[in-house]
Amino acid sequence: MNIKRAKEEIKDSIESYLLKDDYGNYVIPVESQRPLLLIGPPGIGKTAIMKQIAAECEIGLVAYTITHHTRQSAIGLPFY
């Protein structure tokens, strides 16, 4: 997937999550919404893409990095 398409997909997801009905309720309930994850090797622009999207959509995003330090961490949650 190229950067342009990735940005479009992410922005579409964010916009659909923020869409509200006439009563002010989210069209997609918060319980049904899922996090957006960008996965890939370092240096391909994941953070830069998300910063651009956050600015364009005027929202704040949370960044969380998981680094696997041991073989055990590859199974389930990270082991620190």
C-alpha positions in Angstrom: 0.0 0.0 0.0 1.4 3.4 -0.9 1.4 6.4 1.5 -1.4 8.2 -0.2 -3.7 5.2 0.0 -2.7 4.6 3.6 -3.6 8.2 4.6 -7.0 7.9 2.8 -7.8 4.6 4.6 -6.9 6.0 8.0 -8.8 9.3 7.4 -11.9 7.4 6.3 -11.8 5.3 9.4 -11.4 8.3 11.7 -14.2 10.2 10.0 -16.5 7.2 10.2 -15.7 6.8 14.0 -16.4 10.5 14.6 -19.7 10.5 12.6 -22.7 11.3 14.8 -26.5 11.0 14.2 -29.1 13.7 14.7 -29.2 13.0 18.5 -25.4 13.4 19.0 -24.7 9.6 19.3 -21.9 8.0 17.5 -23.1 6.1 14.4 -20.6 3.4 15.2 -20.8 2.9 19.0 -17.6 3.5 20.9 -17.7 -0.2 22.1 -17.5 -1.3 18.4 -14.7 1.0 17.4 -11.2 -0.5 17.1 -7.8 1.0 17.3 -5.9 1.9 14.2 -2.5 0.3 14.0 0.4 1.1 11.7 2.9 -1.8 11.6 6.1 -1.8 9.7 9.9 -1.5 9.9 11.5 1.7 11.4 12.0 4.7 9.2 9.1 4.2 6.7 7.1 7.2 8.0 4.4 5.7 10.2 4.7 8.5 12.8 4.9 11.3 10.2 1.8 10.0 8.5 -0.2 9.9 11.7 1.0 13.4 12.7 -0.2 14.7 9.3 -3.5 13.0 9.6 -4.0 14.3 13.2 -3.4 17.8 12.0 -5.7 17.5 9.0 -8.5 16.0 11.0 -7.9 18.3 14.0 -7.7 15.5 16.5 -5.2 14.1 19.0 -3.8 10.6 18.6 -2.1 8.3 21.1 1.2 6.7 20.1 2.2 3.4 21.7 5.3 1.5 20.8 5.9 -2.1 21.6 9.4 -3.4 21.4 10.1 -7.1 21.7 13.2 -7.7 23.9 13.0 -11.4 24.4 11.6 -14.5 22.7 9.0 -14.7 25.4 7.6 -11.3 24.5 6.7 -12.6 21.0 4.0 -14.7 22.7 1.2 -12.5 24.1 2.0 -9.2 25.8 5.5 -7.7 25.9 7.7 -9.0 28.7 10.0 -6.3 30.2 
